[in-house]
């Protein structure tokens, strides 16, 4: 091989290794590693069958290939969609940029003043602040609002005369995304003791994801927070404000550490070796032998 051929081969391997490494990181981030392992296992079986000329195995693979693809897509459509979205420019760009919370202090202030009003008027309230984990699959019903968070908006939603006051509101960044949402009920009945349905619903969501749920009791006017599968009382709105601000900082920190650029720099050496080994194997199979 001349110098030019060697150079192009090295560049070829470097590009494929980088793509494989990025794909592996995306697979881990979308919690689809088991899909990746299954695909690799089937691919290795197919290669071994072709190398050793196992005619029956190859025939079965060829016959059932279309069925495998259909079954694969139907069962893992959500994981595949998230994986493929990872290669879009907008999705990749989101990995490089730390998640921002526009007007975070204003939003927290609006929540604090609203809760203060709820406590004074004995309005029951259920406010969901999402974490980094998706929670859509745990929510039922509700209406899309996308209204800017404000005291008048929250007060009008949880006013007892409002049709949607019994449900929860979901606040994302500086918007009330949905209201009158139904949350899953807690499985740990002993943790809520004599608490009402709102507390059980708030704890139910906190058992299933990393969201923070603010609960105001209609009967007592007490404030509680459901988080990390636990229900904790809050003494006053000042303490509530501190907890919301702390929660926001923790979410931003975790998001920054889970960004695509952070993963590229800090992912362990084993994944890099996997990527390089896979690139070498593919080069040998499809290029090196010809």
C-alpha positions as CSV (number, residue, x, y, z in Angstrom):
1,X,0.0,0.0,0.0
2,X,1.3,3.5,-0.8
3,X,1.2,6.5,1.6
4,X,-2.0,7.8,0.1
5,X,-3.9,4.5,0.6
6,X,-2.6,4.2,4.2
7,X,-3.7,7.8,4.9
8,X,-7.2,7.3,3.5
9,X,-7.6,4.0,5.4
10,X,-6.6,5.7,8.7
11,X,-9.1,8.6,8.0
12,X,-11.7,6.0,7.0
13,X,-11.2,4.1,10.2
14,X,-11.2,7.3,12.3
15,X,-14.5,8.5,10.8
16,X,-16.2,5.1,11.3
17,X,-14.8,4.8,14.9
18,X,-16.1,8.3,15.7
19,X,-19.6,7.5,14.3
20,X,-19.7,4.2,16.2
21,X,-18.6,5.9,19.4
22,X,-21.3,8.6,19.0
23,X,-23.9,5.9,18.3
24,X,-22.9,4.0,21.4
25,X,-23.3,7.1,23.6
26,X,-26.7,7.8,22.1
27,X,-27.8,4.2,22.7
28,X,-26.8,4.5,26.3
29,X,-28.5,7.9,26.7
30,X,-31.7,6.6,25.2
31,X,-31.6,3.5,27.5
32,X,-31.6,1.3,24.4
33,X,-28.4,-0.6,25.0
34,X,-30.3,-4.0,25.1
35,X,-31.6,-3.3,21.6
36,X,-28.1,-2.6,20.4
37,X,-26.7,-5.8,22.0
38,X,-29.5,-7.9,20.4
39,X,-28.8,-6.4,17.0
40,X,-25.0,-7.0,17.4
41,X,-25.7,-10.6,18.5
42,X,-27.9,-11.4,15.5
43,X,-25.4,-9.7,13.2
44,X,-22.5,-11.9,14.6
45,X,-24.6,-15.0,14.2
46,X,-25.3,-14.1,10.5
47,X,-21.6,-13.4,9.8
48,X,-20.6,-16.7,11.4
49,X,-23.2,-18.5,9.4
50,X,-21.9,-16.9,6.2
51,X,-18.2,-17.7,7.1
52,X,-18.9,-21.3,7.9
53,X,-21.5,-21.7,5.2
54,X,-24.3,-22.8,7.4
55,X,-26.9,-23.1,4.7
56,X,-29.9,-23.8,6.9
57,X,-29.1,-21.0,9.3
58,X,-28.6,-18.6,6.4
59,X,-31.9,-19.7,4.9
60,X,-33.8,-19.1,8.1
61,X,-32.2,-15.7,8.5
62,X,-33.1,-14.7,4.9
63,X,-36.7,-16.1,5.3
64,X,-37.4,-14.4,8.6
65,X,-35.5,-11.2,8.0
66,X,-38.5,-9.1,7.0
67,X,-40.5,-10.5,10.0
68,X,-37.6,-9.6,12.3
69,X,-37.5,-6.0,11.0
70,X,-41.3,-5.6,11.5
71,X,-41.3,-7.1,14.9
72,X,-38.3,-5.0,15.9
73,X,-39.9,-1.8,14.8
74,X,-43.3,-2.5,16.4
75,X,-41.9,-3.5,19.8
76,X,-39.1,-0.9,20.0
77,X,-40.7,2.0,18.1
78,X,-40.3,4.5,20.9
79,X,-36.6,3.6,21.5
80,X,-35.8,3.6,17.8
81,X,-37.4,7.0,17.4
82,X,-35.4,8.5,20.2
83,X,-32.2,6.9,18.8
84,X,-32.8,8.2,15.3
85,X,-33.7,11.6,16.6
86,X,-30.2,11.6,18.1
87,X,-28.7,12.0,14.6
88,X,-30.8,15.0,13.7
89,X,-29.0,18.4,13.9
90,X,-31.5,19.9,16.3
91,X,-31.3,17.0,18.7
92,X,-27.5,16.8,18.7
93,X,-27.4,20.5,19.2
94,X,-29.5,20.1,22.4
95,X,-26.8,17.8,23.8
96,X,-24.1,20.4,23.4
97,X,-26.2,23.1,25.1
98,X,-27.0,23.0,28.8
99,X,-30.7,23.0,29.4
100,X,-31.8,26.5,30.3
101,X,-34.7,27.6,32.5
102,X,-35.8,31.0,31.2
103,X,-36.9,33.4,33.9
104,X,-36.4,30.7,36.5
105,X,-36.5,33.1,39.5
106,X,-39.6,34.8,38.1
107,X,-41.3,31.4,37.8
108,X,-40.3,30.3,41.3
109,X,-41.6,33.7,42.6
110,X,-44.9,33.2,40.9
111,X,-45.3,29.7,42.3
112,X,-44.3,30.9,45.8
113,X,-46.9,33.7,45.7
114,X,-49.6,31.4,44.3
115,X,-49.0,28.8,47.0
116,X,-49.1,31.5,49.6
117,X,-52.6,32.4,48.2
118,X,-53.7,28.8,48.2
119,X,-52.7,28.3,51.9
120,X,-54.5,31.5,52.9
121,X,-57.7,30.6,51.0
122,X,-57.4,26.9,51.6
123,X,-57.3,26.0,47.9
124,X,-56.1,22.5,47.1
125,X,-53.3,22.5,44.5
126,X,-51.0,20.0,42.7
127,X,-48.1,21.4,40.8
128,X,-45.6,19.2,38.8
129,X,-42.1,20.4,38.1
130,X,-40.5,17.8,35.7
131,X,-36.9,16.6,36.2
132,X,-34.7,15.1,33.5
133,X,-36.7,11.9,33.1
134,X,-39.7,11.9,30.7
135,X,-43.1,11.7,32.5
136,X,-45.6,11.9,29.7
137,X,-46.4,8.2,29.9
138,X,-47.4,8.6,33.6
139,X,-49.9,11.4,32.9
140,X,-53.5,10.9,31.9
141,X,-56.0,13.4,30.6
142,X,-55.6,17.1,31.0
143,X,-55.6,20.0,28.5
144,X,-52.7,21.7,26.7
145,X,-52.4,25.3,27.8
146,X,-48.8,26.6,27.1
147,X,-49.5,29.7,29.1
148,X,-46.8,31.8,30.7
149,X,-46.6,31.0,34.4
150,X,-48.2,33.8,36.5
151,X,-50.0,34.1,39.8
152,X,-53.4,35.0,38.1
153,X,-53.1,32.0,35.8
154,X,-52.3,29.5,38.6
155,X,-55.0,31.0,41.0
156,X,-57.6,30.8,38.3
157,X,-56.8,27.1,37.5
158,X,-57.0,26.0,41.2
159,X,-60.0,28.2,42.1
160,X,-62.6,25.7,43.5
161,X,-65.1,27.0,40.9
162,X,-62.8,26.1,38.0
163,X,-63.6,22.8,36.3
164,X,-59.9,21.8,36.2
165,X,-59.0,22.5,39.9
166,X,-59.0,18.9,40.9
167,X,-56.2,17.9,38.6
168,X,-52.5,18.8,38.4
169,X,-50.7,21.5,36.4
170,X,-47.4,20.6,34.7
171,X,-44.9,23.5,34.5
172,X,-42.0,23.2,32.0
173,X,-39.5,26.0,31.9
174,X,-41.7,29.2,32.1
175,X,-44.9,27.7,30.8
176,X,-47.9,25.9,32.2
177,X,-47.9,23.1,29.6
178,X,-51.0,21.2,30.8
179,X,-53.7,21.5,33.5
180,X,-56.3,19.2,34.9
181,X,-53.9,16.3,34.5
182,X,-54.4,13.0,36.4
183,X,-51.4,11.5,38.1
184,X,-50.8,7.8,39.0
185,X,-51.7,7.0,42.6
186,X,-49.0,6.0,45.1
187,X,-48.4,2.3,45.8
188,X,-47.0,3.0,49.2
189,X,-50.3,3.6,51.1
190,X,-48.6,3.7,54.5
191,X,-46.5,6.7,53.5
192,X,-49.5,8.9,53.1
193,X,-51.5,7.6,56.1
194,X,-54.5,9.9,56.4
195,X,-53.6,12.2,53.6
196,X,-56.0,12.8,50.7
197,X,-56.0,11.9,47.0
198,X,-53.8,14.9,46.0
199,X,-51.0,13.6,48.3
200,X,-51.4,10.1,47.0
201,X,-51.3,11.3,43.4
202,X,-48.3,13.5,44.0
203,X,-46.4,10.7,45.7
204,X,-47.4,8.3,42.9
205,X,-45.7,10.4,40.3
206,X,-42.6,10.9,42.5
207,X,-42.3,7.1,42.8
208,X,-42.0,6.7,39.1
209,X,-39.8,9.6,37.9
210,X,-37.5,12.4,39.2
211,X,-40.1,15.1,39.1
212,X,-40.9,17.4,42.0
213,X,-44.6,17.7,43.0
214,X,-45.9,20.5,45.1
215,X,-49.1,19.7,47.1
216,X,-51.3,22.1,49.0
217,X,-53.9,20.5,51.2
218,X,-57.5,21.8,50.8
219,X,-58.4,20.6,54.3
220,X,-55.4,21.9,56.3
221,X,-53.7,24.4,54.0
222,X,-50.4,22.5,54.6
223,X,-47.7,22.4,52.0
224,X,-45.9,19.2,51.1
225,X,-43.4,18.1,48.5
226,X,-43.3,14.7,46.8
227,X,-39.8,13.8,45.5
228,X,-37.7,10.7,45.1
229,X,-40.6,8.5,46.2
230,X,-41.0,10.4,49.5
231,X,-43.6,12.8,50.8
232,X,-42.2,15.6,53.0
233,X,-44.0,18.5,54.7
234,X,-42.8,22.1,54.1
235,X,-43.0,24.6,56.9
236,X,-43.7,27.8,54.9
237,X,-43.4,29.3,51.4
238,X,-39.9,30.5,52.1
239,X,-38.7,27.0,52.6
240,X,-40.7,25.9,49.5
241,X,-38.9,28.6,47.5
242,X,-35.5,27.3,48.6
243,X,-36.4,23.7,47.7
244,X,-37.6,24.7,44.2
245,X,-34.5,26.7,43.5
246,X,-32.3,23.8,44.8
247,X,-34.3,21.4,42.5
248,X,-33.7,23.6,39.5
249,X,-30.0,23.8,40.1
250,X,-29.7,20.1,40.5
251,X,-31.6,19.5,37.2
252,X,-29.3,21.9,35.3
253,X,-26.2,20.3,36.8
254,X,-27.3,16.8,35.9
255,X,-28.3,17.9,32.4
256,X,-24.9,19.5,31.9
257,X,-23.2,16.3,33.0
258,X,-25.4,14.2,30.7
259,X,-24.8,16.4,27.6
260,X,-23.4,14.9,24.5
261,X,-20.1,16.9,24.7
262,X,-19.6,15.8,28.3
263,X,-20.2,12.1,27.3
264,X,-17.7,12.4,24.5
265,X,-15.0,13.7,26.8
266,X,-15.7,11.5,29.9
267,X,-17.1,8.2,28.5
268,X,-15.0,5.3,29.7
269,X,-12.2,3.9,27.6
270,X,-14.0,0.6,27.1
271,X,-16.6,2.2,24.8
272,X,-13.8,3.8,22.7
273,X,-12.2,0.4,22.4
274,X,-15.6,-1.1,21.3
275,X,-16.0,1.6,18.7
276,X,-12.5,1.1,17.3
277,X,-12.8,-2.7,17.3
278,X,-16.1,-2.6,15.5
279,X,-14.7,-0.2,12.9
280,X,-11.7,-2.5,12.3
281,X,-14.0,-5.5,12.0
282,X,-16.3,-3.8,9.5
283,X,-13.3,-2.6,7.5
284,X,-11.9,-6.1,7.3
285,X,-15.3,-7.6,6.3
286,X,-16.3,-5.1,3.7
287,X,-13.0,-3.6,2.5
288,X,-9.9,-5.4,3.6
289,X,-10.7,-8.7,1.9
290,X,-11.1,-7.1,-1.5
